[in-house]
Amino acid sequence: MSRKIQQVGQAAYMRRFFTRHMKKFWPGAKKITFFYGKYMKFLSEESYTMKYDVDVLMGNGQVQRKSIRGNRVPKPTYELMKWYYPYFQKKGLKVVARPLFYIDDLGFIIYEEYAGWVLREFDHQIDTIRQAVPRIAARLADLHNHPAHVGLLRTWDDEAAYFDSAEKKVARYMPLARQRFTGLKNAYLARLKKIYDPGRAFSIHGDFQASNIILDLRTKDIGIIDFSSTAQFSPANDVATFMTHARAMECFIYTEKKVESLEKLFLTAYLKHANSHVADTVKKQLPAFMARISLDIITTTAVFTEYNKSPHFRKIIDTMFRRASSNLKK
């Protein structure tokens, strides 16, 4: 970890930073009366995530507590958030955290923290999830409906390279499954070449699953966080990510019937809110991307050794292999 990035963890440095920019961040601000910064060590070291609490004295004499986050992300992530924040704000929706600043030489974003809880916290509360799913789908459709073209364009060659790397991981950690994985990988890439046109790509989230969705039980707002995987690609990738990760939960918590119900509820709501171009693209490409995410989950499961020790390990692998195979036959 470079010493330079550690500046954002130094209280004196960051207090000066917020003091210098407070009028831009919060019009009417007069003075910062309290500052606290904490390095979120339990999160990814690579992203160097920070949490800041800032008390700001406003012109009316009130002191407001501002909860701020910061972490390393590529510049396109910041640009995308700048596109999306006012877009959703005009709709009266709190979906994307308000981006405040991007420190170019550190590759570090500063943004207001989103209120609520990560959807993953509600895994065992099926009724809460069922009520939230239509709103989650609608917000994803809103995101895909936006005309922004931000993020790196993902091509067929990028996908081929990605899954060549995935195949090597499977061969290393799960050698008996390599042949099966390779066959499905090749089938997916062949299908992708037929159905995907990079010239008609959309800006997507890139990792749209429960860990990156925020649910505010009080306001019912749905927030979307962590745009670090943003790309120009098929919107079917985001839809498939949510649905396939929900299917993986069948191996831990839900029955197959409940998962199928959630998938149907999500897809119906998404297609209802998506514009015709987005909806048509998803309908045509979804089976291939359901297979893609299944293969991705197989790779992730194989690599993380803690999964190898879990009694659910084999069930996850078998479920994802079946899902990949059945979707590539559609």
HELIX and SHEET records of a PDB file:
HELIX    1   1 ILE A    5  GLY A    9  5                                   5    
HELIX    2   2 ALA A   11  PHE A   25  1                                  15    
HELIX    3   3 LYS A   75  LYS A   90  1                                  16    
HELIX    4   4 LEU A  119  PHE A  122  5                                   4    
HELIX    5   5 ILE A  126  ASN A  145  1                                  20    
HELIX    6   6 TRP A  156  TYR A  173  1                                  18    
HELIX    7   7 PRO A  175  ALA A  177  5                                   3    
HELIX    8   8 ARG A  178  ILE A  195  1                                  18    
HELIX    9   9 PRO A  198  ARG A  200  5                                   3    
HELIX   10  10 ALA A  210  ASN A  212  5                                   3    
HELIX   11  11 PRO A  235  ALA A  248  1                                  14    
HELIX   12  12 MET A  249  CYS A  251  5                                   3    
HELIX   13  13 GLU A  256  HIS A  273  1                                  18    
HELIX   14  14 SER A  276  VAL A  303  1                                  28    
HELIX   15  15 THR A  305  ASN A  308  1                                   4    
HELIX   16  16 PHE A  313  LEU A  328  1                                  16    
SHEET    1   A 5 ALA A  29  TYR A  39  0                                        
SHEET    2   A 5 MET A  50  MET A  58 -1                                        
SHEET    3   A 5 VAL A  63  ARG A  72 -1                                        
SHEET    4   A 5 PHE A 108  GLU A 112 -1                                        
SHEET    5   A 5 PRO A  99  ILE A 103 -1                                        
SHEET    1   B 3 TRP A 117  VAL A 118  0                                        
SHEET    2   B 3 ILE A 213  LEU A 215 -1                                        
SHEET    3   B 3 ILE A 222  ILE A 224 -1                                        
SHEET    1   C 3 LEU A 152  LEU A 153  0                                        
SHEET    2   C 3 ALA A 231  PHE A 233  1                                        
SHEET    3   C 3 PHE A 202  ILE A 204 -1                                        
END                                                                             
